[in-house]
Amino acid sequence: MAQVPSASKNDIEDKANELADRIEAKTDSVGGATGSDVQADLEALRRDIAALTQTVASFGSSKIRQAGETSQQYVDSARESIANVEDELEAYVHQRPFQSLAIAAGVGYVLALLTRR
């Protein structure tokens, strides 16, 4: 996927304000404008809107990328926690094999009782 440059909220607001100022200036000057002037103004307005759309899209894709990175960190943290619990359980079983066997048998018995119903 292509990397889209990140845009801040201030950049988007600045572009929007600039576009609003241009629109206001254009509407003030339309009274005495000719058809070609209006056409040129409309083309400039289309380019400005396209630039604003790209800025907003890059801001959104930046936030999506940031959310993906955050979720990957959570997944990595969960994997590490599970690996630690597994290591601790294995160490406990090696230290107390008979007690571990009794606990496993008890849990199995309770699960068997629950599944019969």
C-alpha positions in Angstrom: 0.0 0.0 0.0 1.3 3.4 -0.9 2.3 5.7 2.0 0.1 8.8 2.2 1.7 11.8 3.9 0.1 12.5 7.3 -1.9 15.7 7.7 -2.8 17.4 10.9 -6.2 18.8 11.9 -4.8 22.3 11.6 -3.7 21.7 8.0 -7.2 20.6 7.1 -8.7 23.6 8.9 -6.3 26.0 7.2 -7.1 24.5 3.7 -10.9 24.8 4.5 -10.5 28.4 5.7 -8.4 29.3 2.6 -11.0 27.7 0.4 -13.9 29.5 2.1 -12.0 32.8 1.7 -11.5 32.2 -2.0 -15.2 31.3 -2.5 -16.2 34.5 -0.7 -13.8 36.6 -2.8 -15.1 34.9 -5.9 -18.7 35.5 -5.1 -18.0 39.2 -4.4 -16.3 39.6 -7.8 -18.9 37.6 -9.8 -21.1 40.7 -10.3 -18.9 42.2 -13.0 -17.2 39.0 -14.2 -17.4 37.7 -17.7 -18.2 34.1 -18.6 -14.6 33.1 -19.1 -13.7 34.6 -15.7 -16.4 32.5 -14.0 -15.2 29.4 -15.8 -11.6 30.0 -14.7 -12.9 30.6 -11.1 -14.8 27.4 -11.2 -11.8 25.5 -12.4 -9.7 27.0 -9.6 -12.4 26.0 -7.2 -12.4 22.4 -8.5 -8.7 22.2 -8.0 -8.9 23.6 -4.5 -11.7 21.1 -3.6 -9.6 18.2 -5.0 -6.6 19.3 -2.9 -8.8 19.6 0.2 -10.2 16.1 -0.5 -6.7 14.7 -0.7 -5.7 16.3 2.6 -8.8 14.9 4.4 -8.1 11.4 2.9 -4.5 11.5 4.0 -5.6 12.5 7.5 -8.1 9.6 7.6 -5.6 7.0 6.3 -3.1 8.2 8.9 -5.6 7.5 11.7 -6.4 4.1 10.2 -2.7 3.3 10.1 -2.2 4.5 13.7 -5.2 2.3 14.8 -3.6 -0.7 13.1 -0.3 -0.2 14.8 -2.0 0.1 18.2 -4.0 -3.1 17.6 -0.8 -4.9 16.6 0.8 -3.8 19.9 -2.2 -5.2 21.8 -1.9 -8.5 20.0 1.9 -8.7 20.7 1.3 -7.9 24.4 -1.4 -10.6 24.6 0.9 -13.2 23.0 3.7 -12.3 25.4 1.3 -12.6 28.4 0.0 -16.0 27.2 3.6 -17.2 26.7 4.5 -16.1 30.3 1.4 -17.9 31.7 2.3 -21.0 29.8 5.9 -20.9 31.2 4.7 -20.4 34.7 2.2 -23.3 34.4 4.9 -25.6 33.1 7.2 -24.7 35.9 4.4 -25.3 38.4 3.7 -28.7 36.9 7.4 -29.7 37.1 7.6 -28.6 40.8 4.4 -30.3 41.9 3.5 -33.1 39.5 1.1 -35.0 41.8 -0.8 -31.9 42.9 -1.1 -30.8 39.3 -2.4 -34.2 38.3 -5.0 -34.0 41.1 -6.1 -30.6 40.0 -6.4 -31.7 36.4 -8.5 -34.7 37.4 -10.8 -32.5 39.5 -11.3 -30.0 36.7 -11.9 -32.9 34.3 -14.5 -34.4 36.6 -16.3 -31.1 37.1 -16.4 -30.5 33.3 -17.7 -34.0 32.7 -20.5 -33.3 35.2 -21.4 -30.0 33.5 -21.5 -31.5 30.0 -23.9 -34.3 31.0 -26.7 -31.9 31.7 
